[in-house]
Amino acid sequence: MRWTPHATVACVIEDAGRFLLVEERSNGQTVLNQPAGHLEQGERIVDGARREALEETGWEVEIDALLGFYTFTSAHNQTCYHRFCFAAKPTRHRPELELDPCILDTHWLTLEEIREQAHRLRSPMVLQGIEDYLAGTRYPLELLVELD
Protein backbone atom coordinates (compact mmCIF):
# COMPACT_ATOMS: atom_id res chain seq x y z
CA MET A 1 0.00 0.00 0.00
CA ARG A 2 1.35 3.41 -0.96
CA TRP A 3 1.46 6.22 1.62
CA THR A 4 -0.31 9.31 0.28
CA PRO A 5 -0.36 12.34 2.57
CA HIS A 6 -2.87 15.09 1.90
CA ALA A 7 -1.35 18.49 1.01
CA THR A 8 -3.43 21.22 2.63
CA VAL A 9 -3.23 24.97 3.19
CA ALA A 10 -4.65 27.14 5.97
CA CYS A 11 -4.68 30.78 7.03
CA VAL A 12 -4.55 32.33 10.47
CA ILE A 13 -6.52 35.51 9.82
CA GLU A 14 -6.47 38.03 12.66
CA ASP A 15 -8.17 41.40 12.98
CA ALA A 16 -8.22 43.46 16.19
CA GLY A 17 -7.49 40.46 18.41
CA ARG A 18 -10.07 38.15 16.83
CA PHE A 19 -9.40 35.20 14.57
CA LEU A 20 -11.55 34.15 11.62
CA LEU A 21 -12.70 30.55 11.93
CA VAL A 22 -15.17 28.50 9.96
CA GLU A 23 -17.81 26.21 11.36
CA GLU A 24 -18.12 23.07 9.25
CA ARG A 25 -19.26 19.45 9.28
CA SER A 26 -16.58 16.78 9.52
CA ASN A 27 -17.14 13.09 10.24
CA GLY A 28 -20.69 13.78 11.41
CA GLN A 29 -19.67 16.52 13.85
CA THR A 30 -19.81 20.30 13.73
CA VAL A 31 -16.24 21.57 14.17
CA LEU A 32 -14.25 24.80 14.05
CA ASN A 33 -11.32 25.23 11.70
CA GLN A 34 -9.22 27.88 10.06
CA PRO A 35 -10.12 28.57 6.46
CA ALA A 36 -8.31 25.57 5.02
CA GLY A 37 -8.43 22.90 2.39
CA HIS A 38 -6.63 20.74 -0.12
CA LEU A 39 -4.35 22.11 -2.79
CA GLU A 40 -5.63 21.63 -6.30
CA GLN A 41 -3.46 20.00 -8.94
CA GLY A 42 -0.97 22.50 -10.38
CA GLU A 43 -1.91 25.20 -7.86
CA ARG A 44 0.78 27.25 -6.13
CA ILE A 45 0.72 26.88 -2.36
CA VAL A 46 0.10 30.56 -1.52
CA ASP A 47 -2.56 30.81 -4.23
CA GLY A 48 -4.32 27.80 -2.71
CA ALA A 49 -4.36 29.46 0.71
CA ARG A 50 -5.87 32.65 -0.74
CA ARG A 51 -8.47 30.64 -2.67
CA GLU A 52 -9.51 28.59 0.35
CA ALA A 53 -9.88 31.72 2.51
CA LEU A 54 -12.12 33.35 -0.10
CA GLU A 55 -14.20 30.23 -0.83
CA GLU A 56 -14.78 29.42 2.84
CA THR A 57 -15.19 32.91 4.36
CA GLY A 58 -15.89 35.42 1.61
CA TRP A 59 -12.75 37.35 2.63
CA GLU A 60 -9.91 38.28 0.30
CA VAL A 61 -6.66 38.09 2.25
CA GLU A 62 -3.08 39.25 1.97
CA ILE A 63 -0.64 36.47 2.88
CA ASP A 64 2.19 37.91 4.99
CA ALA A 65 4.31 34.95 6.03
CA LEU A 66 4.54 31.22 6.49
CA LEU A 67 3.76 30.20 10.08
CA GLY A 68 4.81 26.62 9.70
CA PHE A 69 4.47 23.25 8.07
CA TYR A 70 2.40 20.96 10.29
CA THR A 71 1.71 17.25 10.10
CA PHE A 72 -1.18 15.48 11.74
CA THR A 73 -2.62 11.99 11.37
CA SER A 74 -6.34 11.76 12.04
CA ALA A 75 -7.33 9.08 14.52
CA HIS A 76 -10.69 8.84 12.74
CA ASN A 77 -9.45 7.72 9.33
CA GLN A 78 -5.64 7.48 9.70
CA THR A 79 -5.22 10.15 7.00
CA CYS A 80 -1.96 12.09 7.26
CA TYR A 81 -2.30 15.81 6.59
CA HIS A 82 0.62 18.05 5.60
CA ARG A 83 -0.54 21.61 6.27
CA PHE A 84 1.13 24.80 5.11
CA CYS A 85 -0.19 27.44 7.49
CA PHE A 86 0.06 31.16 6.73
CA ALA A 87 -0.37 34.46 8.54
CA ALA A 88 -2.90 36.55 6.63
CA LYS A 89 -4.68 39.88 6.89
CA PRO A 90 -8.26 40.41 5.75
CA THR A 91 -8.35 42.99 2.97
CA ARG A 92 -11.84 42.89 1.43
CA HIS A 93 -15.08 41.23 2.45
CA ARG A 94 -17.13 39.79 -0.41
CA PRO A 95 -20.51 38.97 1.21
CA GLU A 96 -22.10 38.45 -2.22
CA LEU A 97 -20.07 35.26 -2.73
CA GLU A 98 -21.62 31.93 -1.93
CA LEU A 99 -19.46 30.00 0.53
CA ASP A 100 -18.41 26.37 0.07
CA PRO A 101 -21.37 24.08 0.81
CA CYS A 102 -19.53 22.43 3.73
CA ILE A 103 -19.29 25.77 5.58
CA LEU A 104 -22.11 26.33 8.07
CA ASP A 105 -20.96 29.72 9.36
CA THR A 106 -17.97 31.96 9.98
CA HIS A 107 -16.91 33.42 13.33
CA TRP A 108 -14.47 36.08 14.56
CA LEU A 109 -13.31 34.69 17.93
CA THR A 110 -10.79 35.74 20.56
CA LEU A 111 -8.08 33.33 21.68
CA GLU A 112 -9.99 32.80 24.94
CA GLU A 113 -13.19 31.92 23.06
CA ILE A 114 -11.25 29.48 20.88
CA ARG A 115 -9.65 27.83 23.91
CA GLU A 116 -13.09 27.51 25.56
CA GLN A 117 -14.21 25.56 22.48
CA ALA A 118 -11.01 23.52 22.06
CA HIS A 119 -13.06 20.30 22.11
CA ARG A 120 -14.73 21.49 18.87
CA LEU A 121 -11.53 22.17 16.92
CA ARG A 122 -11.14 20.04 13.82
CA SER A 123 -7.55 19.20 14.74
CA PRO A 124 -4.78 20.33 17.10
CA MET A 125 -3.27 22.21 14.15
CA VAL A 126 -5.92 24.94 14.54
CA LEU A 127 -4.84 26.11 18.00
CA GLN A 128 -1.15 25.43 17.31
CA GLY A 129 -1.22 27.74 14.28
CA ILE A 130 -2.84 30.54 16.32
CA GLU A 131 -0.38 30.10 19.17
CA ASP A 132 2.56 30.19 16.75
CA TYR A 133 1.11 33.34 15.19
CA LEU A 134 0.78 35.01 18.59
CA ALA A 135 4.32 33.94 19.54
CA GLY A 136 5.59 35.90 16.53
CA THR A 137 6.66 32.90 14.46
CA ARG A 138 7.11 34.00 10.85
CA TYR A 139 9.03 32.52 7.94
CA PRO A 140 9.51 34.34 4.64
CA LEU A 141 7.33 33.24 1.76
CA GLU A 142 10.52 32.84 -0.29
CA LEU A 143 11.11 29.68 1.72
CA LEU A 144 8.56 28.03 -0.57
CA VAL A 145 10.35 27.34 -3.83
CA GLU A 146 7.94 26.16 -6.48
CA LEU A 147 9.58 25.23 -9.76
CA ASP A 148 7.62 25.17 -12.99
MDAnalysis code that builds the backbone (N, CA, C; Angstrom):
import MDAnalysis as mda
import numpy as np

u = mda.Universe.empty(444, n_residues=148, atom_resindex=np.repeat(np.arange(148), 3), trajectory=True)
u.add_TopologyAttr("name", ["N", "CA", "C"] * 148)
u.add_TopologyAttr("resid", np.arange(1, 149))
u.add_TopologyAttr("resname", ["MET", "ARG", "TRP", "THR", "PRO", "HIS", "ALA", "THR", "VAL", "ALA", "CYS", "VAL", "ILE", "GLU", "ASP", "ALA", "GLY", "ARG", "PHE", "LEU", "LEU", "VAL", "GLU", "GLU", "ARG", "SER", "ASN", "GLY", "GLN", "THR", "VAL", "LEU", "ASN", "GLN", "PRO", "ALA", "GLY", "HIS", "LEU", "GLU", "GLN", "GLY", "GLU", "ARG", "ILE", "VAL", "ASP", "GLY", "ALA", "ARG", "ARG", "GLU", "ALA", "LEU", "GLU", "GLU", "THR", "GLY", "TRP", "GLU", "VAL", "GLU", "ILE", "ASP", "ALA", "LEU", "LEU", "GLY", "PHE", "TYR", "THR", "PHE", "THR", "SER", "ALA", "HIS", "ASN", "GLN", "THR", "CYS", "TYR", "HIS", "ARG", "PHE", "CYS", "PHE", "ALA", "ALA", "LYS", "PRO", "THR", "ARG", "HIS", "ARG", "PRO", "GLU", "LEU", "GLU", "LEU", "ASP", "PRO", "CYS", "ILE", "LEU", "ASP", "THR", "HIS", "TRP", "LEU", "THR", "LEU", "GLU", "GLU", "ILE", "ARG", "GLU", "GLN", "ALA", "HIS", "ARG", "LEU", "ARG", "SER", "PRO", "MET", "VAL", "LEU", "GLN", "GLY", "ILE", "GLU", "ASP", "TYR", "LEU", "ALA", "GLY", "THR", "ARG", "TYR", "PRO", "LEU", "GLU", "LEU", "LEU", "VAL", "GLU", "LEU", "ASP"])
u.atoms.positions = np.array([
    [0.839, -1.180, 0.000],
    [0.000, 0.000, 0.000],
    [0.887, 1.247, 0.000],
    [0.564, 2.188, -0.828],
    [1.350, 3.406, -0.958],
    [0.847, 4.472, 0.011],
    [1.785, 5.145, 0.685],
    [1.458, 6.222, 1.615],
    [1.183, 7.491, 0.826],
    [0.038, 8.105, 1.022],
    [-0.315, 9.310, 0.277],
    [-0.824, 10.383, 1.243],
    [0.077, 11.252, 1.700],
    [-0.356, 12.342, 2.574],
    [-1.188, 13.351, 1.784],
    [-2.020, 14.076, 2.496],
    [-2.870, 15.095, 1.895],
    [-2.219, 16.461, 2.074],
    [-1.939, 17.150, 0.962],
    [-1.348, 18.492, 1.013],
    [-2.461, 19.511, 1.211],
    [-2.402, 20.241, 2.321],
    [-3.425, 21.221, 2.626],
    [-2.798, 22.576, 2.949],
    [-3.637, 23.606, 2.878],
    [-3.227, 24.973, 3.193],
    [-4.234, 25.548, 4.177],
    [-3.765, 26.492, 4.996],
    [-4.646, 27.145, 5.966],
    [-4.146, 28.555, 6.230],
    [-5.042, 29.414, 6.687],
    [-4.678, 30.783, 7.033],
    [-5.118, 31.114, 8.446],
    [-4.204, 31.693, 9.211],
    [-4.554, 32.325, 10.475],
    [-4.823, 33.783, 10.120],
    [-6.082, 34.162, 10.203],
    [-6.516, 35.512, 9.820],
    [-6.945, 36.223, 11.087],
    [-6.216, 37.296, 11.418],
    [-6.466, 38.034, 12.662],
    [-6.835, 39.472, 12.342],
    [-7.792, 39.996, 13.091],
    [-8.171, 41.404, 12.980],
    [-8.613, 41.877, 14.361],
    [-7.888, 42.838, 14.903],
    [-8.221, 43.458, 16.195],
    [-8.381, 42.429, 17.309],
    [-7.479, 41.433, 17.335],
    [-7.493, 40.457, 18.413],
    [-8.490, 39.322, 18.247],
    [-9.133, 39.249, 17.112],
    [-10.073, 38.155, 16.828],
    [-9.575, 37.374, 15.613],
    [-9.855, 36.090, 15.624],
    [-9.401, 35.196, 14.566],
    [-10.601, 34.656, 13.804],
    [-10.463, 34.617, 12.476],
    [-11.545, 34.149, 11.624],
    [-11.510, 32.625, 11.519],
    [-12.560, 32.002, 12.016],
    [-12.701, 30.545, 11.934],
    [-13.971, 30.206, 11.176],
    [-13.983, 29.008, 10.620],
    [-15.175, 28.504, 9.956],
    [-15.779, 27.384, 10.791],
    [-17.083, 27.302, 10.728],
    [-17.814, 26.208, 11.358],
    [-18.239, 25.286, 10.227],
    [-17.867, 24.010, 10.335],
    [-18.123, 23.071, 9.249],
    [-18.452, 21.692, 9.794],
    [-18.970, 20.836, 8.917],
    [-19.261, 19.449, 9.277],
    [-18.081, 18.584, 8.868],
    [-17.651, 17.719, 9.803],
    [-16.580, 16.778, 9.523],
    [-16.847, 15.498, 10.304],
    [-16.909, 14.403, 9.605],
    [-17.136, 13.094, 10.239],
    [-18.371, 13.109, 11.134],
    [-19.431, 13.760, 10.672],
    [-20.694, 13.778, 11.405],
    [-20.744, 14.745, 12.575],
    [-19.708, 15.558, 12.747],
    [-19.673, 16.518, 13.852],
    [-19.525, 17.927, 13.301],
    [-20.016, 18.899, 14.070],
    [-19.806, 20.304, 13.734],
    [-18.533, 20.748, 14.433],
    [-17.562, 21.225, 13.642],
    [-16.243, 21.571, 14.166],
    [-15.858, 22.984, 13.738],
    [-14.831, 23.512, 14.399],
    [-14.253, 24.804, 14.052],
    [-12.880, 24.580, 13.429],
    [-12.578, 25.380, 12.416],
    [-11.317, 25.230, 11.703],
    [-10.898, 26.591, 11.166],
    [-9.620, 26.718, 10.839],
    [-9.218, 27.878, 10.059],
    [-9.756, 27.696, 8.650],
    [-9.851, 28.766, 7.879],
    [-10.118, 28.567, 6.462],
    [-8.983, 27.707, 5.907],
    [-9.336, 26.541, 5.404],
    [-8.310, 25.573, 5.020],
    [-8.882, 24.584, 4.017],
    [-7.982, 23.927, 3.309],
    [-8.430, 22.896, 2.390],
    [-7.277, 22.328, 1.594],
    [-7.623, 21.434, 0.705],
    [-6.631, 20.742, -0.119],
    [-6.154, 21.630, -1.262],
    [-4.880, 21.482, -1.589],
    [-4.346, 22.113, -2.785],
    [-4.948, 21.427, -4.006],
    [-5.164, 22.205, -5.039],
    [-5.628, 21.633, -6.296],
    [-4.418, 21.336, -7.178],
    [-4.575, 20.387, -8.075],
    [-3.463, 19.998, -8.939],
    [-2.942, 21.211, -9.699],
    [-1.617, 21.414, -9.665],
    [-0.966, 22.496, -10.375],
    [-1.061, 23.857, -9.698],
    [-1.708, 23.927, -8.563],
    [-1.906, 25.197, -7.863],
    [-0.695, 25.541, -6.999],
    [-0.295, 26.790, -7.014],
    [0.777, 27.252, -6.133],
    [0.246, 27.302, -4.708],
    [1.122, 27.030, -3.762],
    [0.719, 26.884, -2.362],
    [0.057, 28.151, -1.823],
    [0.673, 29.304, -2.022],
    [0.098, 30.561, -1.515],
    [-1.222, 30.870, -2.214],
    [-1.307, 30.590, -3.507],
    [-2.561, 30.813, -4.231],
    [-3.677, 29.928, -3.670],
    [-3.332, 28.704, -3.300],
    [-4.322, 27.804, -2.707],
    [-4.834, 28.332, -1.374],
    [-3.949, 28.904, -0.580],
    [-4.356, 29.461, 0.712],
    [-5.304, 30.648, 0.513],
    [-4.981, 31.519, -0.438],
    [-5.872, 32.654, -0.741],
    [-7.234, 32.160, -1.226],
    [-7.220, 31.176, -2.115],
    [-8.470, 30.641, -2.666],
    [-9.339, 30.038, -1.577],
    [-8.730, 29.221, -0.722],
    [-9.511, 28.594, 0.351],
    [-10.120, 29.636, 1.286],
    [-9.347, 30.668, 1.638],
    [-9.885, 31.723, 2.508],
    [-11.100, 32.379, 1.864],
    [-11.005, 32.692, 0.591],
    [-12.119, 33.345, -0.101],
    [-13.321, 32.410, -0.221],
    [-13.089, 31.177, -0.634],
    [-14.199, 30.232, -0.828],
    [-14.917, 29.895, 0.477],
    [-14.183, 29.857, 1.580],
    [-14.782, 29.421, 2.844],
    [-15.295, 30.565, 3.713],
    [-14.794, 31.794, 3.483],
    [-15.185, 32.909, 4.363],
    [-15.747, 34.115, 3.628],
    [-15.495, 34.224, 2.332],
    [-15.887, 35.424, 1.606],
    [-14.928, 36.585, 1.820],
    [-13.763, 36.318, 2.394],
    [-12.754, 37.353, 2.626],
    [-11.572, 37.161, 1.683],
    [-11.189, 38.244, 0.998],
    [-9.911, 38.275, 0.302],
    [-8.860, 38.564, 1.360],
    [-7.707, 37.908, 1.244],
    [-6.657, 38.086, 2.247],
    [-5.319, 38.371, 1.585],
    [-4.465, 39.030, 2.360],
    [-3.076, 39.247, 1.970],
    [-2.231, 38.311, 2.822],
    [-1.498, 37.423, 2.176],
    [-0.638, 36.468, 2.875],
    [0.664, 37.175, 3.230],
    [0.994, 37.211, 4.522],
    [2.190, 37.912, 4.989],
    [3.407, 37.012, 5.153],
    [3.180, 35.814, 5.680],
    [4.314, 34.947, 6.033],
    [3.831, 33.516, 6.204],
    [4.785, 32.618, 6.166],
    [4.535, 31.216, 6.487],
    [4.682, 31.062, 7.996],
    [3.679, 30.473, 8.634],
    [3.762, 30.205, 10.076],
    [4.433, 28.869, 10.351],
    [4.211, 27.921, 9.481],
    [4.814, 26.621, 9.705],
    [4.260, 25.574, 8.766],
    [4.892, 24.432, 8.821],
    [4.474, 23.254, 8.074],
    [4.149, 22.199, 9.120],
    [2.889, 21.831, 9.222],
    [2.403, 20.962, 10.291],
    [1.985, 19.613, 9.713],
    [2.210, 18.563, 10.480],
    [1.709, 17.250, 10.098],
    [0.817, 16.726, 11.204],
    [-0.224, 16.042, 10.791],
    [-1.183, 15.482, 11.741],
    [-1.828, 14.270, 11.096],
    [-1.925, 13.179, 11.843],
    [-2.619, 11.987, 11.375],
    [-3.913, 11.854, 12.157],
    [-5.014, 11.846, 11.438],
    [-6.342, 11.761, 12.039],
    [-6.571, 10.375, 12.640],
    [-7.004, 10.347, 13.874],
    [-7.327, 9.076, 14.518],
    [-8.576, 8.464, 13.893],
    [-9.431, 9.314, 13.332],
    [-10.688, 8.840, 12.740],
    [-10.459, 7.971, 11.506],
    [-9.609, 8.458, 10.579],
    [-9.446, 7.724, 9.330],
    [-7.988, 7.421, 8.966],
    [-7.065, 7.722, 9.894],
    [-5.639, 7.484, 9.697],
    [-5.043, 8.261, 8.517],
    [-5.732, 9.304, 8.071],
    [-5.215, 10.146, 7.001],
    [-4.156, 11.077, 7.565],
    [-3.040, 11.191, 6.863],
    [-1.955, 12.094, 7.264],
    [-2.098, 13.397, 6.482],
    [-2.181, 14.502, 7.199],
    [-2.304, 15.814, 6.588],
    [-0.984, 16.569, 6.724],
    [-0.529, 17.159, 5.622],
    [0.622, 18.051, 5.599],
    [0.071, 19.437, 5.327],
    [0.109, 20.299, 6.345],
    [-0.536, 21.606, 6.270],
    [0.488, 22.736, 6.230],
    [0.397, 23.543, 5.189],
    [1.130, 24.795, 5.106],
    [0.215, 25.850, 5.716],
    [0.650, 26.472, 6.799],
    [-0.190, 27.444, 7.486],
    [0.428, 28.835, 7.363],
    [-0.399, 29.804, 7.019],
    [0.063, 31.156, 6.725],
    [-0.570, 32.191, 7.645],
    [0.172, 33.267, 7.897],
    [-0.370, 34.459, 8.540],
    [-0.983, 35.307, 7.439],
    [-2.219, 35.773, 7.652],
    [-2.900, 36.549, 6.626],
    [-3.700, 37.686, 7.256],
    [-3.869, 38.744, 6.466],
    [-4.679, 39.884, 6.888],
    [-5.904, 39.965, 5.995],
    [-7.071, 40.225, 6.587],
    [-8.259, 40.412, 5.751],
    [-8.154, 41.745, 5.021],
    [-8.460, 41.750, 3.726],
    [-8.352, 42.987, 2.966],
    [-9.685, 43.450, 2.379],
    [-10.550, 42.517, 2.039],
    [-11.839, 42.892, 1.434],
    [-12.860, 41.798, 1.681],
    [-14.003, 42.185, 2.240],
    [-15.081, 41.226, 2.453],
    [-15.967, 41.196, 1.221],
    [-16.296, 39.993, 0.776],
    [-17.125, 39.788, -0.409],
    [-18.387, 39.022, -0.011],
    [-19.317, 39.672, 0.701],
    [-20.505, 38.968, 1.206],
    [-21.420, 38.434, 0.114],
    [-21.247, 38.924, -1.122],
    [-22.099, 38.448, -2.219],
    [-21.712, 37.051, -2.686],
    [-20.527, 36.587, -2.315],
    [-20.070, 35.264, -2.735],
    [-20.749, 34.172, -1.934],
    [-21.072, 33.097, -2.605],
    [-21.622, 31.926, -1.928],
    [-20.464, 31.104, -1.375],
    [-20.532, 30.763, -0.100],
    [-19.458, 29.995, 0.532],
    [-19.542, 28.532, 0.140],
    [-18.417, 27.811, 0.306],
    [-18.410, 26.367, 0.070],
    [-19.584, 25.718, 0.798],
    [-20.197, 24.713, 0.188],
    [-21.370, 24.083, 0.811],
    [-21.090, 23.447, 2.176],
    [-19.835, 23.070, 2.443],
    [-19.529, 22.428, 3.729],
    [-19.449, 23.438, 4.876],
    [-19.411, 24.736, 4.555],
    [-19.292, 25.770, 5.585],
    [-20.679, 26.125, 6.111],
    [-20.845, 25.994, 7.425],
    [-22.113, 26.334, 8.071],
    [-22.168, 27.799, 8.472],
    [-21.011, 28.343, 8.890],
    [-20.962, 29.725, 9.356],
    [-19.506, 30.146, 9.507],
    [-19.296, 31.432, 9.672],
    [-17.970, 31.965, 9.977],
    [-18.054, 32.730, 11.284],
    [-16.938, 32.763, 12.020],
    [-16.914, 33.420, 13.333],
    [-15.593, 34.144, 13.532],
    [-15.658, 35.355, 14.089],
    [-14.468, 36.079, 14.558],
    [-14.403, 35.849, 16.058],
    [-13.410, 35.086, 16.530],
    [-13.310, 34.692, 17.935],
    [-11.981, 35.130, 18.536],
    [-12.018, 35.441, 19.833],
    [-10.789, 35.739, 20.559],
    [-10.082, 34.429, 20.889],
    [-8.826, 34.520, 21.275],
    [-8.084, 33.326, 21.678],
    [-8.794, 32.629, 22.835],
    [-9.298, 33.391, 23.787],
    [-9.989, 32.798, 24.939],
    [-11.238, 32.031, 24.492],
    [-11.994, 32.609, 23.556],
    [-13.186, 31.920, 23.056],
    [-12.811, 30.642, 22.316],
    [-11.715, 30.682, 21.600],
    [-11.253, 29.475, 20.877],
    [-10.826, 28.406, 21.879],
    [-10.086, 28.798, 22.890],
    [-9.650, 27.825, 23.905],
    [-10.844, 27.215, 24.636],
    [-11.882, 28.026, 24.893],
    [-13.088, 27.512, 25.556],
    [-13.778, 26.452, 24.703],
    [-13.571, 26.510, 23.390],
    [-14.206, 25.558, 22.483],
    [-13.189, 24.582, 21.877],
    [-12.090, 24.380, 22.578],
    [-11.012, 23.521, 22.065],
    [-11.518, 22.125, 21.690],
    [-12.511, 21.626, 22.396],
    [-13.063, 20.299, 22.106],
    [-13.751, 20.250, 20.734],
    [-14.056, 21.417, 20.163],
    [-14.728, 21.487, 18.865],
    [-13.760, 21.727, 17.709],
    [-12.482, 21.904, 17.985],
    [-11.530, 22.174, 16.915],
    [-11.340, 20.947, 16.041],
    [-11.256, 21.164, 14.760],
    [-11.139, 20.039, 13.820],
    [-9.885, 19.219, 14.065],
    [-8.785, 19.900, 14.417],
    [-7.551, 19.200, 14.740],
    [-6.713, 20.083, 15.651],
    [-5.678, 19.521, 16.265],
    [-4.784, 20.328, 17.104],
    [-4.019, 21.381, 16.300],
    [-3.976, 21.240, 14.976],
    [-3.268, 22.214, 14.148],
    [-3.913, 23.595, 14.209],
    [-5.209, 23.658, 14.499],
    [-5.917, 24.940, 14.542],
    [-5.343, 25.823, 15.651],
    [-5.348, 25.325, 16.867],
    [-4.840, 26.109, 18.000],
    [-3.333, 26.307, 17.907],
    [-2.608, 25.303, 17.430],
    [-1.151, 25.433, 17.306],
    [-0.783, 26.566, 16.346],
    [-1.488, 26.670, 15.236],
    [-1.220, 27.742, 14.282],
    [-1.457, 29.117, 14.893],
    [-2.533, 29.256, 15.658],
    [-2.839, 30.537, 16.315],
    [-1.782, 30.853, 17.369],
    [-1.406, 29.870, 18.147],
    [-0.380, 30.096, 19.175],
    [0.956, 30.470, 18.549],
    [1.313, 29.836, 17.447],
    [2.557, 30.194, 16.747],
    [2.469, 31.618, 16.211],
    [1.324, 31.986, 15.677],
    [1.106, 33.343, 15.188],
    [1.301, 34.353, 16.320],
    [0.684, 34.087, 17.453],
    [0.778, 35.007, 18.592],
    [2.186, 35.059, 19.179],
    [2.941, 33.976, 19.047],
    [4.322, 33.942, 19.539],
    [5.281, 34.687, 18.605],
    [4.764, 35.143, 17.457],
    [5.595, 35.896, 16.526],
    [6.339, 35.042, 15.523],
    [6.010, 33.773, 15.437],
    [6.656, 32.896, 14.461],
    [6.309, 33.364, 13.055],
    [7.318, 33.588, 12.250],
    [7.111, 34.001, 10.854],
    [8.302, 33.510, 10.037],
    [8.006, 32.922, 8.895],
    [9.029, 32.521, 7.942],
    [8.730, 33.223, 6.625],
    [9.761, 33.632, 5.905],
    [9.515, 34.339, 4.641],
    [8.860, 33.424, 3.613],
    [7.998, 34.012, 2.803],
    [7.334, 33.237, 1.757],
    [8.329, 32.692, 0.742],
    [9.480, 33.307, 0.649],
    [10.521, 32.835, -0.285],
    [11.051, 31.454, 0.107],
    [10.737, 31.018, 1.305],
    [11.111, 29.676, 1.725],
    [10.450, 28.609, 0.841],
    [9.297, 28.957, 0.295],
    [8.560, 28.033, -0.569],
    [9.053, 28.217, -2.000],
    [9.818, 27.283, -2.474],
    [10.347, 27.335, -3.831],
    [9.503, 26.379, -4.685],
    [8.778, 26.959, -5.618],
    [7.937, 26.156, -6.484],
    [8.454, 26.291, -7.911],
    [9.005, 25.232, -8.420],
    [9.583, 25.230, -9.761],
    [8.526, 24.847, -10.778],
    [8.568, 25.494, -11.911],
    [7.622, 25.174, -12.986],
    [8.184, 24.088, -13.872],
])
